[in-house]
Amino acid sequence: MAKQIYNFEVFTNKKEQLRKIQKQRMRATWAKRIFLAVILILAAAVFYVFQNSRCEYYTYKEESQTESNNDAEYTLFADGYIKYSGNGVEYQKKFGTSEWNVPLSYQNPFLEQSDTYLLLADKGKNKLTIFDVNGKVEELTFKYPVVQAGISNQGIIEVILEGETSSFIQVYDKEGNIIADMKSSVDETGYPVSAAISPDGTQLAVSYFSIKGMTSKTTVAFYDFRKQLQTGEVSLKGGFDYDDLMIPRLCFVKKNVLAAFGENKTFFYNSEEEPEQIKEIVFDKNIESIFFGEKHIGYILDNSDNTDEKRYRICLYNKSGEKQLDTDVDMNYDTIRMIGKEIFAVRDNECTILNTKGRVLFQEKLDGSSIETIMPASGFRTYHVIFRDKVVKMSLRFWE
């Protein structure tokens, strides 16, 4: 059998060459990784700067004159926009292009919406109309004037009606069938100031205000409709009393989480089983405005008495009551709203846009008469601006 003869010197040299090749490949791999990491960090830094930097200039990309947008409001709904006023409701899948239009004649219209339904009511009158993405669902006429209303994702609505000697809290399904009818008097339960229907339509919360002698009291009561379907009676789940405090607004911010808003306080309740208060927020100043985003509750506090600070404080909380932002800002506003991650404050033709970090992205007087509404449009820092006499598509710029 032939013997195998190894040249150890050649074999050793090849091992050294292989090590050098492996080292070179490893260096090249790490160089690529470091280069890619630097590129990603730079891109993230540039993105962060652009997202949080202020634009000083604007231009109108599109502009169309209109007869009058006076009192017209816009809101996002489904995959498009709702335009509404006392003259009716219009759904636009593409901004400015009507999918359907329902004419109405309301003197003091107000709109409430859920994920799948919306209602337009005539405050102080006895009319209310329900809509979904396909158009009009039902129109309801009540015996007494509507004070307040709300709607769930199933189209179940709650209304507060003001009678001659008593008030009524009523609940209807989307076909107009009555589910609950509760009478309220000042002497017994107190005056119903606000009500809220849960997203799934199974719970109702009502804020009652009463005065006895020199003292006043608010009661936040929780009702359950799940048993009502079998027994025909509305079940009172529980309630909370607050002395010398009015709570003029209630809102279910989650399926089983209710927020109750007072002059300088907000209470959060878990209503899944027996209602319990889970959070209390107290401000050192009165709340001037409240606005809602998809994930946030926003507050405007008047800071004008503090000459060392800016005019307003903006506070953002998540829907569990945890603080996300507390900052001062100088701006003028009559109306404020939040869409996506941006806050829009408007007064006359002046517009202020802020992000959720409290940074002012834009603040300027625009070319046009009074601004009615601002809505986000496709594109970076691009918006539909509805003036009283025209509609424009505005693009913000960092430079001229």
C-alpha positions in Angstrom: 0.0 0.0 0.0 1.4 3.4 -1.0 2.3 5.8 1.7 0.7 9.3 1.7 3.4 12.0 2.1 2.3 15.4 3.5 4.2 18.6 2.9 3.6 20.2 6.3 5.2 23.5 5.2 2.7 23.9 2.3 -0.2 22.8 4.5 0.7 25.3 7.2 1.0 28.2 4.7 -2.4 27.4 3.4 -3.9 27.5 6.9 -2.3 30.9 7.4 -3.8 32.1 4.0 -7.2 30.9 5.0 -7.0 32.7 8.3 -6.1 35.9 6.5 -9.0 35.5 4.0 -11.4 34.9 6.9 -10.1 38.0 8.8 -10.5 40.1 5.6 -14.1 38.8 5.1 -14.9 39.5 8.8 -13.5 43.0 8.5 -15.6 43.6 5.3 -18.7 42.2 7.0 -18.3 44.4 10.1 -17.5 47.4 7.9 -20.7 46.9 6.0 -22.7 46.5 9.3 -21.1 49.7 10.7 -21.7 51.6 7.5 -25.4 50.4 7.4 -25.8 51.3 11.1 -24.4 54.8 10.5 -26.7 55.3 7.5 -29.8 54.2 9.6 -28.8 56.5 12.5 -28.3 59.4 10.2 -31.7 58.6 8.4 -33.4 58.4 11.8 -31.8 61.7 12.9 -32.8 63.4 9.7 -36.4 62.0 10.0 -36.6 63.1 13.7 -35.4 66.6 12.8 -37.9 66.9 9.9 -40.7 65.6 12.0 -40.1 68.0 14.8 -38.9 71.1 13.0 -40.9 74.2 12.4 -42.0 75.2 8.9 -42.0 79.0 8.3 -43.5 79.0 4.8 -46.5 77.7 3.0 -47.9 77.4 -0.5 -51.3 76.6 -2.0 -51.0 73.7 -4.4 -54.7 73.7 -5.2 -57.4 76.4 -4.7 -61.1 76.5 -5.5 -63.6 79.3 -4.7 -66.8 78.3 -3.1 -70.1 80.1 -2.5 -69.9 79.8 1.3 -68.4 77.4 3.8 -69.8 79.3 6.7 -70.6 76.9 9.6 -69.5 73.9 7.6 -67.5 71.4 9.6 -65.4 68.4 8.5 -64.5 65.2 10.4 -62.8 61.9 9.4 -65.2 59.0 9.1 -64.6 55.4 7.8 -62.2 55.8 4.9 -63.1 59.4 4.0 -64.6 62.6 5.3 -67.9 63.9 6.6 -68.9 67.4 5.8 -71.9 68.7 7.8 -73.8 71.8 8.6 -77.4 72.8 9.3 -78.1 72.2 5.6 -77.2 68.5 5.7 -74.5 65.8 5.7 -72.2 64.8 2.9 -69.8 61.8 2.8 -66.6 62.2 0.7 -64.4 59.2 0.1 -62.0 61.5 -1.8 -61.8 65.0 -0.4 -64.1 67.3 -2.3 -65.9 64.5 -4.2 -69.3 63.6 -2.8 -70.4 60.0 -2.4 -73.8 60.9 -1.0 -75.5 63.9 0.3 -78.5 64.1 2.7 -80.2 67.6 2.9 -81.5 68.7 6.3 -82.7 71.9 7.9 -81.2 72.1 11.4 -80.8 75.4 13.3 -78.2 74.3 15.8 -76.6 71.1 14.5 -74.1 69.1 16.5 -72.5 65.8 15.4 -71.5 62.8 17.4 -69.8 59.7 16.0 -68.5 56.2 16.7 -66.4 54.0 14.5 -69.3 52.9 12.4 -72.2 55.4 12.9 -72.7 59.0 13.3 -75.6 61.2 14.3 -76.6 64.8 13.6 -79.0 66.4 16.1 -80.6 69.8 16.2 -79.9 71.1 19.7 -82.9 72.6 21.3 -85.2 71.0 18.7 -86.6 67.5 18.6 -84.9 66.0 15.5 -82.0 63.6 15.2 -80.7 61.6 12.2 -78.5 58.5 12.1 -76.0 57.8 9.3 -73.5 55.1 8.3 -71.0 54.9 5.5 -73.8 54.2 3.0 -76.0 57.2 4.0 -79.0 57.9 6.1 -80.1 55.0 8.4 -83.0 56.5 10.4 -84.5 59.8 11.5 -86.0 60.2 15.0 -88.4 62.8 16.2 -88.8 63.2 20.0 -91.6 64.7 22.1 -89.1 67.1 23.8 -86.1 69.1 22.7 -82.7 67.4 22.5 -80.1 68.6 24.9 -77.3 66.0 24.3 -76.8 62.8 22.4 -74.3 60.0 21.7 -74.0 56.9 19.6 -72.3 53.5 19.9 -70.5 51.3 17.4 -73.8 49.3 17.1 -75.9 52.4 16.3 -77.4 52.5 19.8 -78.0 56.1 20.8 -78.6 57.9 24.1 -80.4 61.3 24.3 -81.1 63.7 27.0 -84.4 65.5 26.4 -85.6 68.6 28.3 -89.3 68.4 29.2 -91.4 71.1 30.7 -91.0 70.0 34.3 -88.7 67.0 34.1 -85.8 65.7 31.9 -85.6 62.3 30.2 -82.7 60.0 29.4 -83.7 57.7 26.6 -81.9 55.0 24.7 -82.8 53.8 21.2 -81.5 51.3 18.7 -80.7 52.4 15.1 -84.2 51.5 13.9 -85.7 53.9 16.4 -87.0 51.3 18.9 -86.8 52.5 22.4 -84.6 50.5 24.8 -84.8 52.6 27.9 -86.7 55.6 29.2 -85.7 57.2 32.5 -87.4 60.2 33.9 -85.3 62.7 36.0 -86.4 65.5 38.2 -84.4 68.2 40.0 -85.9 67.3 43.3 -85.2 63.5 43.1 -82.2 62.5 41.0 -81.0 65.9 40.0 -80.6 67.5 36.6 -79.0 65.3 33.9 -76.0 67.4 32.7 -74.3 64.8 30.5 -74.6 61.1 29.4 -72.4 58.7 27.6 -73.1 55.3 25.9 -70.3 52.7 25.9 -68.8 51.7 22.5 -70.6 48.3 22.6 -73.9 49.9 23.5 -74.4 47.9 26.7 -73.6 50.6 29.3 -74.8 54.1 30.0 -73.3 56.7 32.4 -75.2 59.8 33.4 -73.9 62.9 35.3 -76.7 64.4 37.6 -76.3 67.8 39.2 -78.4 68.8 42.2 -78.7 71.7 44.6 -80.0 71.5 48.2 -79.9 74.6 50.2 -76.4 76.0 50.1 -74.7 72.8 48.9 -74.5 71.2 45.5 -73.7 67.7 44.4 -72.9 65.7 41.3 -73.7 62.0 41.0 -72.1 59.9 38.2 -74.4 56.9 37.8 -73.7 53.7 35.7 -76.5 51.7 34.1 -76.4 48.2 32.5 -78.6 47.2 29.5 -77.5 43.6 29.3 -80.1 42.4 31.9 -82.7 44.9 30.5 -83.0 42.7 27.4 -84.4 39.9 29.5 -86.1 41.7 32.3 -87.2 44.9 30.6 -85.7 47.0 33.5 -82.6 49.0 33.4 -80.0 47.9 36.0 -78.2 50.5 38.1 -74.6 49.2 38.4 -73.4 51.8 40.8 -72.5 55.5 41.2 -70.2 58.1 42.8 -71.1 61.4 44.6 -69.0 64.5 44.5 -69.9 67.5 46.7 -69.6 71.1 45.3 -68.5 69.9 41.9 -70.1 69.9 38.5 -69.2 67.3 35.9 -70.5 68.6 32.6 -68.9 66.0 30.3 -68.7 62.2 30.2 -67.0 60.0 27.6 -66.2 56.3 27.3 -62.6 56.5 26.2 -62.3 52.7 26.1 -64.9 49.8 26.1 -65.1 49.8 29.9 -63.3 53.0 30.8 -65.3 56.2 31.4 -63.7 59.6 31.8 -65.7 62.3 33.7 -64.5 65.9 33.3 -65.0 68.6 35.9 -63.8 72.2 36.0 -60.2 71.3 37.0 -60.4 67.5 37.5 -60.9 64.3 35.5 -62.0 61.0 37.0 -61.4 57.6 35.3 -63.6 54.6 36.1 -63.5 50.9 35.3 -67.1 49.9 34.6 -66.6 46.3 33.5 -68.1 44.8 36.7 -69.0 47.0 39.6 -67.8 50.5 38.7 -64.7 51.7 40.5 -62.7 54.9 40.3 -59.2 54.0 39.1 -57.6 57.5 38.5 -58.0 61.1 39.4 -56.2 64.0 37.6 -56.2 67.4 39.3 -55.0 70.6 37.6 -53.9 73.7 39.4 -55.9 75.8 36.9 -59.4 75.4 35.4 -59.7 73.5 32.1 -60.5 75.8 29.2 -60.9 73.2 26.4 -60.8 69.4 26.0 -60.0 67.6 22.8 -59.7 63.9 21.9 -57.3 62.0 19.6 -57.2 58.4 18.7 -54.9 57.6 21.6 -54.9 60.8 23.6 -57.1 63.2 25.7 -55.9 66.8 25.4 -56.4 69.7 27.8 -55.9 73.5 27.3 -55.3 75.4 30.5 -55.3 79.2 30.7 -51.9 80.4 31.8 -52.4 84.1 31.2 -52.2 85.0 34.9 -48.6 83.8 35.0 -46.6 86.5 33.2 -43.4 84.5 33.2 -45.0 81.7 31.2 -46.6 81.4 27.8 -50.3 82.0 27.4 -51.6 78.4 27.5 -50.6 75.0 28.8 -51.3 72.0 26.7 -51.5 68.7 28.5 -51.8 65.3 26.9 -52.8 62.1 28.6 -53.3 58.6 27.3 -56.7 57.0 27.7 -55.6 55.3 30.9 -55.0 58.7 32.5 -51.2 58.7 32.3 -49.5 62.0 31.4 -47.7 62.2 28.1 -47.1 65.9 27.7 -47.3 69.1 29.8 -45.9 72.2 28.0 -46.6 75.9 27.6 -47.4 77.5 24.2 -48.2 80.9 22.8 -51.1 80.8 20.3 -54.5 82.2 19.6 -57.4 79.8 19.2 -61.2 79.6 19.1 -61.3 75.9 18.2 -58.8 73.1 18.8 -58.8 69.5 17.6 -56.5 66.6 17.3 -56.2 64.4 14.2 -53.6 61.6 14.1 -50.5 62.9 15.9 -51.1 66.6 15.2 -53.0 69.3 17.1 -54.7 72.1 15.1 -55.6 75.4 16.8 -57.5 78.0 14.7 -58.6 81.6 15.2 -59.8 83.7 12.3 -57.2 83.1 9.6 -54.4 82.2 12.1 -53.4 78.5 12.3 -51.1 76.8 14.8 -50.1 73.1 14.3 -48.3 71.2 17.1 -47.2 67.6 17.4 -47.6 65.3 20.4 -44.2 66.4 21.8 -45.6 69.9 22.1 -43.4 71.3 19.3 -44.9 74.0 17.1 -44.7 72.8 13.6 -46.3 75.8 12.0 -47.8 79.1 13.2 -48.9 81.8 10.7 -51.8 83.8 9.4 -52.9 82.4 6.1 -54.0 84.1 3.0 -57.8 83.9 3.1 -60.8 84.8 5.2 -61.8 83.0 8.4 -60.6 79.4 8.6 -63.5 77.0 9.2 -61.5 73.7 9.3 -58.1 72.1 8.7 -57.8 68.5 7.7 -54.6 66.4 6.9 -54.1 65.5 3.3 -51.7 63.0 1.6 -48.1 64.2 1.5 -45.6 65.5 4.1 -47.0 68.5 6.0 -49.9 68.8 3.5 -53.4 69.9 4.5 -56.9 70.8 3.2 -57.8 74.2 4.6 -61.5 75.2 4.4 -61.9 79.0 4.5 -65.2 80.7 4.6 -65.1 81.4 0.8 -62.6 78.9 -0.6 -60.9 75.5 -0.2 -57.2 75.1 -0.6 -54.6 72.3 -0.5 -51.7 73.8 1.6 -48.2 72.5 1.6 -45.8 73.6 4.4 -42.1 74.3 3.6 -38.9 74.8 5.6 -37.6 77.4 3.0 -39.0 79.6 0.3 
